[in-house]
Amino acid sequence: MTAQPLSAEGRLGVMDLIASYAFYLDSCDIEAWLGNFLPDGVLESMNAVAAGQDQLRAWVNERIAAGKVAANPPQLVHFVGLPLVRGDSERCSARTYCVILDYNAQNDVRVPMVGRYEDTCVQLDGRWFFERRIIHGDLIGAERRVPPAQR
């Protein structure tokens, strides 16, 4: 059977997948976050590749332990833009801009990353999953910030 064109409902399913990644990560809901990936799903970040549920769990736990993710209330928040989605009813690609905000002990809001996600998503049993997510950190950390006096 040939895949059908991607419907509006399918696009919304992909958008929900992308949004739930951010919400689950920011709230440290590891099991729900893992549920966004296929059992053999792959996540490529700027400095690591995690393949399969065990490695994905280790990847997210490392970020939590390093204080890069904190819950209740979130001290790090992912903002994602509207994805550009291309594909059909079974498989698609999505490209999405992402901005991460956090704050320090003085409650100064910082922007540790501006980047984008490149996703390959598949639909199984009426639900979308990440087969592969690539995180591109286009602007990362304080070393990329321009002091106000130099703007």
C-alpha positions, 0 to 999 in steps of 0.5 A: 500500500502506498503512503497517502499525502500528509494530512493536516491532522498528520502535520498537527501530530508532528507539531505535537511531537516536537512540542512534547519533546520540549515540555517533557525535557523541561519538566524532567519527565524522562519516561514521557520524553523517551516515549517520543522516540522509536525504540531504536531512535537516534539523537545527535547533539553537538557533542554526542550521539545517543542511539536506542532507549538506554543511550537516550536515557543516559543522554538526558540523565547527564543533562539533568545531572549537569544542571542543564535541565531543571524542573518545578519550576523549569529554570531552562525553557525550550521555545520552538518555532513552527516546523517546516514539515515535508513528507507523507502519512508514514514518514516525514522530515521537520525542520524547526528553529529553537531558542533555549532560555534559562536564568542564573542565581541573580535571576538574569535571563540568559540565552544559552542556545539558538539553534534548530532541529532536523527531524526524521519522524515516522507514524506508527499506529496513529502516533508520530515518533522521532526516528532521528533528531539532529540538534544544531547549536548555531549560537551557543553560550556566553562566548557567542554573546556580544557585550552591550557596549559592542553592539 
